[in-house]
Amino acid sequence: MTSRPQVYKLASLTGHRDCVYALAGTAGQETVYSAGADGLVVAWQADAPEQDGELIAKVENSVYALLHLPARNLLVLGHNFQGVQVIDLRSKTLLHATALPPVAIFDLAYSEQRQRLYVALADGTLAVLRASDFRLETLVRISDKSLRCLALHEERGELAVGSSDHLVRVLAADSLDLKHTLTGATNSVFTCAYSPDGRHLLTAGRDAHLRIWDVKAGYQVQQSIVAHMFTINHLAFSPDARLLATCSMDKSIKLWDTQTWQLLRVVDRARHAGHGTSVNKVIWPGSGNRLVSCSDDRSLAVWQLSSE
Protein backbone atom coordinates (compact mmCIF):
# COMPACT_ATOMS: atom_id res chain seq x y z
CA MET A 1 0.00 0.00 0.00
CA THR A 2 1.14 3.54 -0.77
CA SER A 3 2.08 5.51 2.34
CA ARG A 4 -0.06 8.51 3.22
CA PRO A 5 1.54 11.57 1.64
CA GLN A 6 2.02 14.78 3.55
CA VAL A 7 0.74 17.75 1.57
CA TYR A 8 2.01 21.32 1.88
CA LYS A 9 0.75 24.34 -0.01
CA LEU A 10 3.72 25.98 -1.72
CA ALA A 11 1.96 28.87 -3.40
CA SER A 12 -1.18 30.47 -4.75
CA LEU A 13 -0.82 31.59 -8.35
CA THR A 14 -2.97 34.64 -9.03
CA GLY A 15 -3.62 36.83 -12.04
CA HIS A 16 -6.71 35.37 -13.65
CA ARG A 17 -9.68 37.72 -13.48
CA ASP A 18 -12.37 35.05 -13.34
CA CYS A 19 -12.90 31.32 -12.69
CA VAL A 20 -10.06 29.06 -13.86
CA TYR A 21 -11.47 25.99 -15.63
CA ALA A 22 -8.64 24.36 -17.57
CA LEU A 23 -5.11 23.14 -16.92
CA ALA A 24 -2.65 21.46 -19.26
CA GLY A 25 0.93 20.24 -19.12
CA THR A 26 3.07 17.18 -19.58
CA ALA A 27 4.45 14.76 -16.99
CA GLY A 28 8.15 15.46 -16.51
CA GLN A 29 7.81 19.12 -17.50
CA GLU A 30 7.36 21.91 -14.98
CA THR A 31 5.32 24.29 -17.15
CA VAL A 32 1.59 24.34 -16.46
CA TYR A 33 -0.90 26.16 -18.70
CA SER A 34 -4.18 27.59 -17.40
CA ALA A 35 -7.28 29.16 -18.90
CA GLY A 36 -10.82 29.99 -17.88
CA ALA A 37 -13.71 32.41 -18.02
CA ASP A 38 -11.54 35.49 -18.62
CA GLY A 39 -10.11 34.18 -21.92
CA LEU A 40 -6.54 34.51 -20.65
CA VAL A 41 -4.18 31.61 -21.41
CA VAL A 42 -1.23 31.69 -19.01
CA ALA A 43 1.97 29.65 -18.52
CA TRP A 44 3.31 29.03 -15.00
CA GLN A 45 6.41 27.27 -13.66
CA ALA A 46 5.49 24.73 -10.98
CA ASP A 47 9.12 24.56 -9.81
CA ALA A 48 9.31 28.37 -9.49
CA PRO A 49 5.89 29.37 -8.15
CA GLU A 50 7.23 32.75 -7.02
CA GLN A 51 7.44 33.79 -10.69
CA ASP A 52 4.58 35.62 -12.35
CA GLY A 53 2.62 33.79 -15.00
CA GLU A 54 3.42 34.46 -18.65
CA LEU A 55 0.53 35.45 -20.92
CA ILE A 56 0.37 33.11 -23.92
CA ALA A 57 -2.88 34.28 -25.52
CA LYS A 58 -6.05 36.24 -24.94
CA VAL A 59 -9.25 34.94 -26.51
CA GLU A 60 -12.82 36.27 -26.62
CA ASN A 61 -14.72 33.54 -24.77
CA SER A 62 -14.25 31.04 -21.96
CA VAL A 63 -11.84 28.13 -22.35
CA TYR A 64 -12.83 24.85 -20.70
CA ALA A 65 -10.30 22.59 -22.45
CA LEU A 66 -6.55 22.86 -23.01
CA LEU A 67 -4.11 20.29 -24.38
CA HIS A 68 -0.31 20.47 -24.53
CA LEU A 69 1.45 18.69 -27.40
CA PRO A 70 5.08 18.75 -26.21
CA ALA A 71 6.67 17.04 -29.23
CA ARG A 72 5.33 19.81 -31.47
CA ASN A 73 5.52 22.60 -28.85
CA LEU A 74 1.87 23.40 -29.40
CA LEU A 75 -1.00 24.32 -27.10
CA VAL A 76 -4.50 23.41 -28.27
CA LEU A 77 -7.43 25.51 -26.98
CA GLY A 78 -11.08 24.60 -26.99
CA HIS A 79 -12.30 28.17 -27.47
CA ASN A 80 -16.01 28.15 -26.67
CA PHE A 81 -18.23 29.06 -29.63
CA GLN A 82 -15.13 29.67 -31.80
CA GLY A 83 -13.80 26.14 -32.34
CA VAL A 84 -10.30 24.76 -31.86
CA GLN A 85 -7.29 27.09 -31.89
CA VAL A 86 -3.68 25.93 -31.93
CA ILE A 87 -0.91 28.15 -30.57
CA ASP A 88 2.78 27.82 -31.34
CA LEU A 89 4.36 28.17 -27.90
CA ARG A 90 7.71 29.36 -29.20
CA SER A 91 6.36 32.35 -31.09
CA LYS A 92 3.05 32.67 -29.18
CA THR A 93 1.22 32.92 -32.49
CA LEU A 94 -1.97 31.32 -33.70
CA LEU A 95 -1.04 28.51 -36.10
CA HIS A 96 -4.44 26.99 -36.82
CA ALA A 97 -8.07 27.91 -36.18
CA THR A 98 -10.74 25.33 -36.99
CA ALA A 99 -14.38 26.38 -36.88
CA LEU A 100 -16.74 23.91 -35.21
CA PRO A 101 -20.44 24.13 -34.28
CA PRO A 102 -20.76 27.33 -32.16
CA VAL A 103 -21.10 25.66 -28.76
CA ALA A 104 -18.95 25.04 -25.69
CA ILE A 105 -15.98 22.66 -25.97
CA PHE A 106 -15.59 20.52 -22.87
CA ASP A 107 -12.62 18.25 -23.57
CA LEU A 108 -9.82 17.36 -25.98
CA ALA A 109 -7.95 14.07 -26.53
CA TYR A 110 -5.00 13.50 -28.85
CA SER A 111 -3.98 10.22 -30.47
CA GLU A 112 -0.36 10.22 -31.55
CA GLN A 113 -0.81 6.79 -33.12
CA ARG A 114 -3.83 7.80 -35.18
CA GLN A 115 -2.76 11.41 -35.73
CA ARG A 116 -6.17 12.60 -34.62
CA LEU A 117 -7.58 15.14 -32.21
CA TYR A 118 -10.94 14.29 -30.64
CA VAL A 119 -13.13 17.17 -29.42
CA ALA A 120 -16.14 16.86 -27.07
CA LEU A 121 -18.86 19.41 -27.83
CA ALA A 122 -21.81 20.70 -25.80
CA ASP A 123 -24.35 19.76 -28.48
CA GLY A 124 -23.53 16.05 -28.10
CA THR A 125 -21.23 15.96 -31.14
CA LEU A 126 -17.77 14.42 -31.27
CA ALA A 127 -15.50 16.29 -33.67
CA VAL A 128 -12.43 14.56 -35.11
CA LEU A 129 -9.59 16.69 -36.50
CA ARG A 130 -6.50 15.62 -38.45
CA ALA A 131 -3.39 16.18 -36.37
CA SER A 132 -1.25 17.30 -39.31
CA ASP A 133 -3.16 20.52 -40.03
CA PHE A 134 -6.09 20.37 -37.51
CA ARG A 135 -8.61 20.27 -40.36
CA LEU A 136 -11.99 18.78 -39.56
CA GLU A 137 -12.21 15.12 -40.55
CA THR A 138 -15.68 14.27 -39.30
CA LEU A 139 -18.51 15.22 -36.92
CA VAL A 140 -20.44 12.42 -35.22
CA ARG A 141 -23.55 12.96 -33.12
CA ILE A 142 -23.11 10.79 -30.02
CA SER A 143 -25.83 12.07 -27.68
CA ASP A 144 -28.59 14.65 -27.41
CA LYS A 145 -26.81 16.00 -24.31
CA SER A 146 -23.35 17.54 -23.84
CA LEU A 147 -20.23 15.43 -24.24
CA ARG A 148 -18.22 16.31 -21.12
CA CYS A 149 -15.03 14.22 -21.08
CA LEU A 150 -12.76 12.02 -23.19
CA ALA A 151 -10.18 9.34 -22.40
CA LEU A 152 -8.08 7.49 -24.96
CA HIS A 153 -6.74 3.92 -24.66
CA GLU A 154 -4.16 3.88 -27.47
CA GLU A 155 -3.29 0.17 -27.19
CA ARG A 156 -6.88 -1.03 -27.37
CA GLY A 157 -7.86 1.66 -29.85
CA GLU A 158 -10.72 2.81 -27.66
CA LEU A 159 -12.10 6.24 -26.83
CA ALA A 160 -14.26 6.68 -23.72
CA VAL A 161 -16.79 9.51 -23.92
CA GLY A 162 -18.63 10.70 -20.80
CA SER A 163 -21.84 12.64 -21.27
CA SER A 164 -24.52 14.66 -19.52
CA ASP A 165 -26.99 11.88 -20.40
CA HIS A 166 -25.38 9.92 -17.51
CA LEU A 167 -23.72 7.43 -19.87
CA VAL A 168 -20.12 6.61 -20.77
CA ARG A 169 -19.74 5.28 -24.30
CA VAL A 170 -16.63 3.42 -25.38
CA LEU A 171 -16.02 3.91 -29.09
CA ALA A 172 -13.56 2.36 -31.50
CA ALA A 173 -11.01 5.16 -31.89
CA ASP A 174 -10.67 4.54 -35.64
CA SER A 175 -14.19 3.82 -36.89
CA LEU A 176 -15.99 5.59 -33.99
CA ASP A 177 -18.34 2.57 -33.78
CA LEU A 178 -19.92 2.00 -30.38
CA LYS A 179 -18.32 -0.91 -28.48
CA HIS A 180 -19.65 -0.54 -24.92
CA THR A 181 -22.21 1.60 -23.07
CA LEU A 182 -21.47 2.02 -19.36
CA THR A 183 -24.44 2.73 -17.12
CA GLY A 184 -24.64 3.38 -13.40
CA ALA A 185 -24.03 7.10 -13.06
CA THR A 186 -27.14 8.93 -11.87
CA ASN A 187 -26.11 12.29 -13.29
CA SER A 188 -23.67 13.91 -15.76
CA VAL A 189 -20.25 12.28 -16.18
CA PHE A 190 -17.72 15.10 -16.03
CA THR A 191 -14.36 13.31 -15.97
CA CYS A 192 -12.83 10.01 -17.09
CA ALA A 193 -9.32 8.58 -17.37
CA TYR A 194 -7.66 5.27 -18.09
CA SER A 195 -5.19 4.09 -15.48
CA PRO A 196 -1.57 4.27 -16.72
CA ASP A 197 -1.40 0.46 -16.94
CA GLY A 198 -4.57 0.47 -19.04
CA ARG A 199 -6.40 -1.98 -16.78
CA HIS A 200 -9.04 0.38 -15.45
CA LEU A 201 -11.24 3.20 -16.63
CA LEU A 202 -12.21 5.65 -13.91
CA THR A 203 -15.27 7.87 -14.25
CA ALA A 204 -16.88 10.48 -12.00
CA GLY A 205 -19.17 13.47 -12.14
CA ARG A 206 -22.20 15.15 -10.72
CA ASP A 207 -23.37 12.21 -8.56
CA ALA A 208 -20.07 12.46 -6.57
CA HIS A 209 -19.30 8.75 -7.07
CA LEU A 210 -15.94 7.49 -8.32
CA ARG A 211 -16.50 4.41 -10.48
CA ILE A 212 -13.73 1.97 -11.37
CA TRP A 213 -14.33 -0.19 -14.46
CA ASP A 214 -12.34 -3.34 -15.32
CA VAL A 215 -11.33 -2.84 -18.95
CA LYS A 216 -10.32 -6.45 -19.73
CA ALA A 217 -13.54 -7.80 -18.17
CA GLY A 218 -15.56 -5.92 -20.78
CA TYR A 219 -15.84 -2.77 -18.65
CA GLN A 220 -17.53 -4.41 -15.68
CA VAL A 221 -17.84 -2.02 -12.76
CA GLN A 222 -15.33 -3.11 -10.13
CA GLN A 223 -16.08 -0.53 -7.47
CA SER A 224 -18.25 2.52 -6.84
CA ILE A 225 -17.04 4.90 -4.13
CA VAL A 226 -18.91 7.85 -2.64
CA ALA A 227 -15.82 10.00 -3.06
CA HIS A 228 -16.95 13.61 -2.44
CA MET A 229 -19.89 15.56 -1.05
CA PHE A 230 -20.67 17.29 -4.34
CA THR A 231 -19.79 17.06 -8.04
CA ILE A 232 -16.40 15.56 -8.91
CA ASN A 233 -15.02 17.86 -11.58
CA HIS A 234 -11.79 16.09 -12.51
CA LEU A 235 -9.47 13.19 -11.74
CA ALA A 236 -5.82 12.62 -12.64
CA PHE A 237 -3.22 9.89 -12.05
CA SER A 238 0.23 10.75 -10.73
CA PRO A 239 3.13 10.05 -13.15
CA ASP A 240 4.28 7.04 -11.10
CA ALA A 241 0.66 5.75 -11.16
CA ARG A 242 0.60 5.26 -7.39
CA LEU A 243 -1.79 8.10 -6.58
CA LEU A 244 -5.07 9.34 -7.96
CA ALA A 245 -6.17 12.93 -7.34
CA THR A 246 -9.82 13.92 -7.47
CA CYS A 247 -11.21 17.44 -7.11
CA SER A 248 -14.69 18.63 -6.45
CA MET A 249 -17.25 21.36 -6.19
CA ASP A 250 -17.04 20.65 -2.43
CA LYS A 251 -13.79 22.73 -2.52
CA SER A 252 -11.54 19.74 -1.70
CA ILE A 253 -8.87 17.65 -3.39
CA LYS A 254 -8.57 14.00 -2.37
CA LEU A 255 -5.64 11.63 -2.87
CA TRP A 256 -6.28 7.90 -3.33
CA ASP A 257 -4.11 4.77 -3.35
CA THR A 258 -4.42 3.25 -6.84
CA GLN A 259 -3.73 -0.29 -5.61
CA THR A 260 -6.48 -0.38 -2.99
CA TRP A 261 -8.57 2.71 -3.88
CA GLN A 262 -8.28 3.75 -0.23
CA LEU A 263 -8.51 7.45 0.62
CA LEU A 264 -5.10 8.70 1.77
CA ARG A 265 -5.48 12.46 2.21
CA VAL A 266 -8.06 15.24 2.06
CA VAL A 267 -6.71 18.63 1.01
CA ASP A 268 -9.08 21.45 1.92
CA ARG A 269 -9.33 25.02 3.14
CA ALA A 270 -9.48 24.19 6.85
CA ARG A 271 -6.43 21.90 6.94
CA HIS A 272 -4.26 23.16 4.10
CA ALA A 273 -5.42 26.72 3.23
CA GLY A 274 -7.03 25.22 0.14
CA HIS A 275 -9.40 26.76 -2.37
CA GLY A 276 -12.41 28.73 -1.21
CA THR A 277 -14.72 27.57 -4.00
CA SER A 278 -15.09 24.72 -6.50
CA VAL A 279 -11.81 22.99 -7.52
CA ASN A 280 -12.10 22.46 -11.26
CA LYS A 281 -8.95 20.67 -12.46
CA VAL A 282 -5.79 19.03 -11.12
CA ILE A 283 -2.54 18.23 -12.90
CA TRP A 284 0.75 16.56 -11.94
CA PRO A 285 3.68 18.48 -13.48
CA GLY A 286 7.38 17.70 -13.19
CA SER A 287 8.54 14.65 -11.30
CA GLY A 288 5.17 13.94 -9.75
CA ASN A 289 5.75 15.13 -6.19
CA ARG A 290 3.83 18.31 -7.02
CA LEU A 291 0.20 18.81 -7.80
CA VAL A 292 -1.38 21.94 -9.29
CA SER A 293 -5.07 22.75 -8.94
CA CYS A 294 -7.34 25.51 -10.23
CA SER A 295 -10.59 26.91 -8.95
CA ASP A 296 -13.56 29.20 -9.34
CA ASP A 297 -11.71 31.40 -6.81
CA ARG A 298 -9.58 32.66 -9.78
CA SER A 299 -6.38 31.08 -8.48
CA LEU A 300 -4.14 28.09 -9.02
CA ALA A 301 -2.49 26.34 -6.07
CA VAL A 302 0.81 24.45 -6.07
CA TRP A 303 1.01 21.53 -3.64
CA GLN A 304 4.14 19.71 -2.48
CA LEU A 305 3.77 16.02 -1.60
CA SER A 306 6.17 14.08 0.59
CA SER A 307 6.04 10.64 2.21
CA GLU A 308 5.27 10.38 5.89
NORRALIN-V887388 format. One record per residue. N is the residue number from 0. RES is the residue in three letters. PSI is psi in whole degrees, -180 to 180 (999 if undefined). Layout:
n->N res->RES psi->PSI
n->N res->RES psi->PSI
This chain:
n->0 res->MET psi->142
n->1 res->THR psi->136
n->2 res->SER psi->154
n->3 res->ARG psi->122
n->4 res->PRO psi->143
n->5 res->GLN psi->144
n->6 res->VAL psi->128
n->7 res->TYR psi->137
n->8 res->LYS psi->119
n->9 res->LEU psi->-40
n->10 res->ALA psi->155
n->11 res->SER psi->133
n->12 res->LEU psi->116
n->13 res->THR psi->156
n->14 res->GLY psi->-28
n->15 res->HIS psi->147
n->16 res->ARG psi->1
n->17 res->ASP psi->-176
n->18 res->CYS psi->140
n->19 res->VAL psi->120
n->20 res->TYR psi->-27
n->21 res->ALA psi->141
n->22 res->LEU psi->148
n->23 res->ALA psi->158
n->24 res->GLY psi->-173
n->25 res->THR psi->133
n->26 res->ALA psi->134
n->27 res->GLY psi->-12
n->28 res->GLN psi->142
n->29 res->GLU psi->-13
n->30 res->THR psi->131
n->31 res->VAL psi->136
n->32 res->TYR psi->140
n->33 res->SER psi->154
n->34 res->ALA psi->165
n->35 res->GLY psi->-144
n->36 res->ALA psi->-20
n->37 res->ASP psi->-2
n->38 res->GLY psi->0
n->39 res->LEU psi->136
n->40 res->VAL psi->120
n->41 res->VAL psi->142
n->42 res->ALA psi->136
n->43 res->TRP psi->154
n->44 res->GLN psi->112
n->45 res->ALA psi->-26
n->46 res->ASP psi->-2
n->47 res->ALA psi->64
n->48 res->PRO psi->-11
n->49 res->GLU psi->-15
n->50 res->GLN psi->149
n->51 res->ASP psi->155
n->52 res->GLY psi->157
n->53 res->GLU psi->123
n->54 res->LEU psi->124
n->55 res->ILE psi->-39
n->56 res->ALA psi->161
n->57 res->LYS psi->121
n->58 res->VAL psi->169
n->59 res->GLU psi->-38
n->60 res->ASN psi->177
n->61 res->SER psi->152
n->62 res->VAL psi->118
n->63 res->TYR psi->-18
n->64 res->ALA psi->130
n->65 res->LEU psi->148
n->66 res->LEU psi->128
n->67 res->HIS psi->130
n->68 res->LEU psi->89
n->69 res->PRO psi->-36
n->70 res->ALA psi->-27
n->71 res->ARG psi->0
n->72 res->ASN psi->47
n->73 res->LEU psi->152
n->74 res->LEU psi->124
n->75 res->VAL psi->130
n->76 res->LEU psi->134
n->77 res->GLY psi->96
n->78 res->HIS psi->106
n->79 res->ASN psi->131
n->80 res->PHE psi->-4
n->81 res->GLN psi->-9
n->82 res->GLY psi->-158
n->83 res->VAL psi->133
n->84 res->GLN psi->139
n->85 res->VAL psi->123
n->86 res->ILE psi->132
n->87 res->ASP psi->116
n->88 res->LEU psi->-24
n->89 res->ARG psi->-46
n->90 res->SER psi->-8
n->91 res->LYS psi->42
n->92 res->THR psi->156
n->93 res->LEU psi->117
n->94 res->LEU psi->-42
n->95 res->HIS psi->147
n->96 res->ALA psi->118
n->97 res->THR psi->116
n->98 res->ALA psi->138
n->99 res->LEU psi->174
n->100 res->PRO psi->139
n->101 res->PRO psi->71
n->102 res->VAL psi->177
n->103 res->ALA psi->150
n->104 res->ILE psi->118
n->105 res->PHE psi->-25
n->106 res->ASP psi->160
n->107 res->LEU psi->141
n->108 res->ALA psi->139
n->109 res->TYR psi->129
n->110 res->SER psi->109
n->111 res->GLU psi->-43
n->112 res->GLN psi->-42
n->113 res->ARG psi->-6
n->114 res->GLN psi->52
n->115 res->ARG psi->148
n->116 res->LEU psi->126
n->117 res->TYR psi->138
n->118 res->VAL psi->126
n->119 res->ALA psi->122
n->120 res->LEU psi->154
n->121 res->ALA psi->-12
n->122 res->ASP psi->11
n->123 res->GLY psi->8
n->124 res->THR psi->140
n->125 res->LEU psi->121
n->126 res->ALA psi->140
n->127 res->VAL psi->123
n->128 res->LEU psi->147
n->129 res->ARG psi->134
n->130 res->ALA psi->-27
n->131 res->SER psi->-45
n->132 res->ASP psi->5
n->133 res->PHE psi->28
n->134 res->ARG psi->150
n->135 res->LEU psi->127
n->136 res->GLU psi->-48
n->137 res->THR psi->157
n->138 res->LEU psi->128
n->139 res->VAL psi->125
n->140 res->ARG psi->118
n->141 res->ILE psi->-37
n->142 res->SER psi->164
n->143 res->ASP psi->3
n->144 res->LYS psi->171
n->145 res->SER psi->141
n->146 res->LEU psi->122
n->147 res->ARG psi->-27
n->148 res->CYS psi->155
n->149 res->LEU psi->145
n->150 res->ALA psi->135
n->151 res->LEU psi->131
n->152 res->HIS psi->94
n->153 res->GLU psi->-46
n->154 res->GLU psi->-45
n->155 res->ARG psi->-10
n->156 res->GLY psi->44
n->157 res->GLU psi->143
n->158 res->LEU psi->119
n->159 res->ALA psi->134
n->160 res->VAL psi->114
n->161 res->GLY psi->143
n->162 res->SER psi->163
n->163 res->SER psi->-4
n->164 res->ASP psi->13
n->165 res->HIS psi->2
n->166 res->LEU psi->155
n->167 res->VAL psi->122
n->168 res->ARG psi->134
n->169 res->VAL psi->116
n->170 res->LEU psi->154
n->171 res->ALA psi->125
n->172 res->ALA psi->-24
n->173 res->ASP psi->-58
n->174 res->SER psi->-20
n->175 res->LEU psi->15
n->176 res->ASP psi->148
n->177 res->LEU psi->127
n->178 res->LYS psi->-39
n->179 res->HIS psi->147
n->180 res->THR psi->120
n->181 res->LEU psi->122
n->182 res->THR psi->165
n->183 res->GLY psi->-37
n->184 res->ALA psi->142
n->185 res->THR psi->7
n->186 res->ASN psi->-172
n->187 res->SER psi->140
n->188 res->VAL psi->113
n->189 res->PHE psi->-22
n->190 res->THR psi->143
n->191 res->CYS psi->150
n->192 res->ALA psi->142
n->193 res->TYR psi->141
n->194 res->SER psi->152
n->195 res->PRO psi->-29
n->196 res->ASP psi->-2
n->197 res->GLY psi->3
n->198 res->ARG psi->-26
n->199 res->HIS psi->149
n->200 res->LEU psi->130
n->201 res->LEU psi->136
n->202 res->THR psi->152
n->203 res->ALA psi->169
n->204 res->GLY psi->-139
n->205 res->ARG psi->-21
n->206 res->ASP psi->3
n->207 res->ALA psi->11
n->208 res->HIS psi->140
n->209 res->LEU psi->119
n->210 res->ARG psi->136
n->211 res->ILE psi->119
n->212 res->TRP psi->137
n->213 res->ASP psi->110
n->214 res->VAL psi->-47
n->215 res->LYS psi->-24
n->216 res->ALA psi->28
n->217 res->GLY psi->32
n->218 res->TYR psi->42
n->219 res->GLN psi->141
n->220 res->VAL psi->126
n->221 res->GLN psi->-35
n->222 res->GLN psi->148
n->223 res->SER psi->120
n->224 res->ILE psi->130
n->225 res->VAL psi->98
n->226 res->ALA psi->-29
n->227 res->HIS psi->171
n->228 res->MET psi->-36
n->229 res->PHE psi->-171
n->230 res->THR psi->132
n->231 res->ILE psi->117
n->232 res->ASN psi->-33
n->233 res->HIS psi->155
n->234 res->LEU psi->150
n->235 res->ALA psi->136
n->236 res->PHE psi->143
n->237 res->SER psi->157
n->238 res->PRO psi->-32
n->239 res->ASP psi->2
n->240 res->ALA psi->10
n->241 res->ARG psi->-21
n->242 res->LEU psi->148
n->243 res->LEU psi->133
n->244 res->ALA psi->133
n->245 res->THR psi->150
n->246 res->CYS psi->155
n->247 res->SER psi->164
n->248 res->MET psi->-14
n->249 res->ASP psi->8
n->250 res->LYS psi->5
n->251 res->SER psi->160
n->252 res->ILE psi->138
n->253 res->LYS psi->143
n->254 res->LEU psi->133
n->255 res->TRP psi->148
n->256 res->ASP psi->122
n->257 res->THR psi->-8
n->258 res->GLN psi->-40
n->259 res->THR psi->-14
n->260 res->TRP psi->26
n->261 res->GLN psi->144
n->262 res->LEU psi->127
n->263 res->LEU psi->-35
n->264 res->ARG psi->140
n->265 res->VAL psi->125
n->266 res->VAL psi->114
n->267 res->ASP psi->-178
n->268 res->ARG psi->-43
n->269 res->ALA psi->-43
n->270 res->ARG psi->-27
n->271 res->HIS psi->15
n->272 res->ALA psi->46
n->273 res->GLY psi->-166
n->274 res->HIS psi->152
n->275 res->GLY psi->-12
n->276 res->THR psi->-169
n->277 res->SER psi->133
n->278 res->VAL psi->120
n->279 res->ASN psi->-35
n->280 res->LYS psi->155
n->281 res->VAL psi->150
n->282 res->ILE psi->147
n->283 res->TRP psi->99
n->284 res->PRO psi->177
n->285 res->GLY psi->-137
n->286 res->SER psi->-10
n->287 res->GLY psi->-4
n->288 res->ASN psi->14
n->289 res->ARG psi->147
n->290 res->LEU psi->139
n->291 res->VAL psi->136
n->292 res->SER psi->161
n->293 res->CYS psi->160
n->294 res->SER psi->165
n->295 res->ASP psi->-16
n->296 res->ASP psi->10
n->297 res->ARG psi->5
n->298 res->SER psi->163
n->299 res->LEU psi->154
n->300 res->ALA psi->141
n->301 res->VAL psi->125
n->302 res->TRP psi->135
n->303 res->GLN psi->130
n->304 res->LEU psi->139
n->305 res->SER psi->153
n->306 res->SER psi->149
n->307 res->GLU psi->999
